[in-house]
Amino acid sequence: MLLVPNVIQRPRKEIEAAITQIPLERRMAIETVLSTPLKVSPLDGASGVFVRFKEIKILDNHASFLGWDVSSDIYPIVLAVSDAAEKPFQISFASVFNDVHDGDSLPITNGLDFARISSRIPRFLDIHVVLMKSNEASRDIAKAVNEALSSQDGKNITATLGAAISGVNPIAGTIITIGTSVLSLITGYLSKEKDEQVFYGVTSFENDPDGLGVGKTWVLTDKKNASIIFEVIAQKS
């Protein structure tokens, strides 16, 4: 199953794109400010970071009958890639949430914490979120993940991702693409059971100049299939 991102959110690229629309004189002044390290960073005093999902809302559950919305069964898979974790990526998933209608939020009342990195502050943090519609009321997601990652293709992709991350200057776009390949392999195993993609979004933060996104609430959405609200939180010793 080939995953296609519904949205890729890269704050640095969005800022750079916006700057190109500004007259040259003002643009140079803004670029100078952006290239100057902040005296106070939201990461000051932090020993690591983690991601907290505050809301996962399904806008279109991809299920209907004679034109009427009907419920479906949804589960999320989250993958984080950074250069500070023990492994090239961290992956997490939740059990299938049943009877989800259009406009429903998944019941994660107390939030869903993920991708805890405590060894050091990473240079970058990519967060991939896939929402899948299950063809059954329950699904052994762990089995599909383990089978995919232990396959030869899984080992090859993991090695490629590890090599890309360990480079002197990891290239964000390349690493996002390899992360998508990891998830595509996993969802390929799940699609054997006729499960399908509802939404796939990626957010890519950098330490400089994004501060890894700490200090702000982020919304990842295509305004059609799903809306995800999350924070990257600095972990203080």
C-alpha positions in Angstrom: 0.0 0.0 0.0 1.5 3.3 -1.1 0.9 6.1 1.4 0.4 9.5 0.0 0.6 12.4 2.5 -2.5 14.6 2.7 -0.4 17.3 4.1 3.3 18.0 4.9 3.9 20.8 7.4 7.4 22.3 7.6 7.4 25.6 9.4 10.9 26.6 8.1 9.9 26.1 4.5 6.6 27.9 5.1 8.6 30.9 6.5 11.1 30.8 3.6 8.2 30.7 1.0 6.5 33.7 2.7 9.7 35.7 2.7 10.2 35.3 -1.0 7.0 37.4 -1.5 8.4 40.3 0.5 10.3 43.2 -1.1 14.1 42.6 -1.2 15.0 45.4 1.3 12.7 44.1 4.0 13.4 40.5 3.1 17.1 40.9 3.9 16.4 42.4 7.3 14.0 39.6 8.1 16.5 36.9 7.0 19.1 38.5 9.2 16.8 38.3 12.2 15.9 34.7 11.5 19.5 33.7 11.1 20.4 35.1 14.5 20.1 32.6 17.3 17.5 33.5 19.9 18.9 34.7 23.3 16.2 32.7 25.0 15.1 29.4 23.5 12.1 27.3 24.6 14.6 24.4 24.7 16.9 26.1 27.3 17.3 23.8 30.3 15.6 20.9 28.6 17.0 17.4 28.6 14.7 16.1 25.9 11.3 16.4 24.3 8.1 14.5 23.8 4.9 14.8 21.7 1.4 15.1 23.2 -1.6 14.6 21.0 -4.5 16.6 22.5 -7.2 15.8 19.9 -7.6 13.6 16.9 -10.7 14.5 15.0 -12.1 12.6 12.1 -13.7 14.9 9.5 -14.4 12.1 7.0 -14.4 8.5 8.1 -14.6 7.3 4.5 -17.7 5.3 5.2 -21.3 5.8 3.9 -24.4 3.9 2.9 -26.7 5.2 0.2 -25.2 8.6 0.7 -25.7 8.6 4.5 -22.8 8.8 6.9 -22.3 5.6 8.8 -19.7 4.8 11.5 -16.4 3.2 10.9 -13.5 1.7 12.9 -10.4 3.9 13.1 -6.9 3.4 14.5 -3.9 5.7 14.5 -0.2 4.9 13.8 2.4 7.4 14.7 6.0 7.4 13.7 8.7 9.9 14.9 12.1 10.2 13.3 15.0 12.1 15.0 18.7 12.0 15.4 18.6 11.7 19.2 16.6 8.5 19.9 18.3 5.1 20.3 16.7 3.8 17.1 16.2 5.6 13.7 12.5 5.9 14.5 9.9 5.4 17.2 6.5 3.9 16.3 3.4 3.7 18.3 -0.2 2.8 17.7 -3.5 2.5 19.5 -6.2 -0.2 19.4 -9.1 0.2 17.0 -11.6 2.9 18.0 -15.1 1.6 17.1 -18.2 3.4 15.8 -16.5 6.6 14.7 -18.7 9.0 12.7 -17.8 12.1 10.7 -16.9 14.9 13.1 -16.1 12.6 16.0 -12.9 12.9 18.0 -11.1 9.8 19.1 -11.5 9.3 22.9 -8.1 10.3 24.1 -9.4 12.6 26.9 -6.2 12.8 28.9 -4.0 13.2 25.8 -1.7 10.7 24.1 2.0 11.1 24.9 4.5 9.7 22.4 8.1 9.9 21.1 9.8 10.7 24.4 13.5 11.6 23.7 15.5 12.1 26.9 19.1 11.6 25.9 19.6 15.0 24.3 17.9 17.6 22.2 17.6 16.5 18.6 18.6 18.5 15.6 15.3 17.7 14.0 12.0 15.9 14.8 9.6 14.5 12.1 6.2 13.4 13.2 4.2 11.1 10.9 0.5 10.4 11.7 -1.5 7.9 9.8 -5.2 7.3 10.5 -6.5 4.0 9.1 -10.0 2.6 8.6 -10.2 -0.9 9.8 -12.2 -3.5 7.9 -12.8 -5.3 11.2 -13.8 -4.2 14.7 -10.4 -5.2 16.0 -7.0 -5.6 14.5 -3.7 -7.1 15.6 -1.7 -4.0 14.6 1.4 -5.1 16.5 1.6 -8.3 14.4 1.6 -6.3 11.2 4.2 -3.9 12.5 6.5 -6.7 13.6 6.1 -8.6 10.4 6.8 -5.5 8.3 9.9 -4.4 10.2 11.4 -7.9 10.5 11.1 -8.5 6.7 14.1 -8.0 4.5 12.5 -4.8 3.1 11.9 -3.5 6.6 15.5 -4.1 7.6 16.8 -2.4 4.4 14.6 0.7 4.9 15.6 0.9 8.6 19.3 0.7 7.6 18.8 3.4 4.9 17.0 5.7 7.4 19.7 5.2 10.0 22.4 6.1 7.4 20.5 9.2 6.3 20.0 10.4 9.9 23.7 9.9 10.9 24.9 12.1 8.1 26.6 15.4 9.0 23.7 17.4 7.5 20.6 15.3 7.4 18.4 16.3 4.5 14.8 16.9 5.7 13.0 16.0 2.5 14.9 12.8 2.1 14.3 11.7 5.6 10.6 12.4 5.4 10.4 10.3 2.2 12.2 7.3 3.9 9.9 7.7 6.9 6.9 7.4 4.5 8.5 4.3 3.1 8.6 2.7 6.5 4.9 3.5 7.1 4.0 2.4 3.6 5.6 -1.0 4.3 3.6 -1.4 7.5 0.3 -0.3 6.0 0.9 -2.6 3.1 0.7 -5.5 5.6 -2.5 -4.0 7.1 -4.1 -3.4 3.7 -4.0 -7.2 3.1 -7.0 -7.1 5.5 -8.6 -4.4 3.3 -7.8 -1.6 5.8 -7.3 1.8 4.1 -5.8 5.2 4.6 -8.1 7.9 6.0 -5.5 10.6 6.6 -1.7 10.9 6.5 0.0 14.0 7.8 3.7 14.9 8.5 5.1 17.7 10.5 8.9 18.4 10.3 10.6 20.6 13.0 14.2 21.7 13.2 16.0 22.8 16.4 17.1 25.9 14.5 15.0 27.9 13.8 11.9 26.1 14.9 12.9 25.3 18.5 11.4 21.8 17.6 8.0 23.4 17.8 8.1 23.8 21.6 5.9 26.4 23.1 3.1 26.3 20.6 0.0 24.2 19.9 0.0 22.8 16.4 -2.8 21.8 14.1 -2.1 19.1 11.4 -5.0 19.0 8.9 -6.0 18.9 5.3 -9.4 20.4 6.3 -11.1 17.4 4.7 -10.2 14.1 6.3 -8.9 14.8 9.8 -7.6 17.4 12.2 -4.9 16.7 14.7 -4.0 19.0 17.6 -0.7 18.3 19.3 2.2 19.9 21.2 5.9 19.2 21.4 6.8 19.6 25.1 10.3 20.2 26.5 11.2 17.7 29.2 13.0 19.4 32.1 15.3 17.5 34.4 
